Amino acid sequence: MKNRIQELRKELKIRQEDLADAVGVTRQTIISLENGKYNASLQLAYKIARYFGKQIEDIFLFEEG
Amino acid sequence: MWLNQLFGNNSIDIAKRCRTRMKVGAGFMVLGAAAIGMVFLLKGGTPALDLNTDVGEFISEYYTGLGVALMAAGAALIIKNRRYLKNPQLLKKREVAENDERNRLIGLRCWAYTGYAMFLVLYIGILISGFISITVLVVLQAVIAIYALILLAFRILLNRCM
């Protein structure tokens, strides 16, 4: 699953560390999410979406197949 | 429900967990002391632990080593967790690391892959030990059977609480 975390984070000039602190995960998890190595749980996806003030589907792009 | 408390994907109360770990550390130290105490108590020689033979000597050294290692591990556990409890910044960092969903997933997968590897190693051990010692073969077979039973028990437990 692709996501727009890096894009939104850079747009808002937020550090990975700050995002990690805000959603209660480690910086490494944010790095893995941005690199597409790890898919967030629904709970984390919701927290990230809420942090950016967006809907989950605006950040996490579901790809069929 | 206690099953959910134990296996559910709940967030961890790190201070509580540190205190529990300190208690576990104290338990380790008691077990270690018991192992060392046993060696001293049975120095006279008993049918179960005959310290007058070579085997007895080995076992006495083995239990002493085991006891010292357990006591050291217990002390390390207590010191480490006490450090976390005394430093709120360190405790917060630890809380994030232990609650982090990716870390938890990695931890679970580590156990799972280790389990698969263990099963394979035991199976290979059984195949090889048949040519060397029947006792070892029977022991390994018992271990793999108990392992499979524990696996089944956890499957049932997890099915109930998830």
Chai-1 contact restraints between the chains, C-beta under 6 A:
chainA,res_idxA,chainB,res_idxB,connection_type,confidence,min_distance_angstrom,max_distance_angstrom,comment,restraint_id
A,V25,B,D100,contact,1.0,0.0,6.0,A-B,restraint_1
A,T26,B,V96,contact,1.0,0.0,6.0,A-B,restraint_2
A,T26,B,A97,contact,1.0,0.0,6.0,A-B,restraint_3
A,T26,B,D100,contact,1.0,0.0,6.0,A-B,restraint_4
A,T29,B,D100,contact,1.0,0.0,6.0,A-B,restraint_5
A,T29,B,R102,contact,1.0,0.0,6.0,A-B,restraint_6
A,Y38,B,R102,contact,1.0,0.0,6.0,A-B,restraint_7
A,S41,B,E101,contact,1.0,0.0,6.0,A-B,restraint_8
A,L44,B,E101,contact,1.0,0.0,6.0,A-B,restraint_9
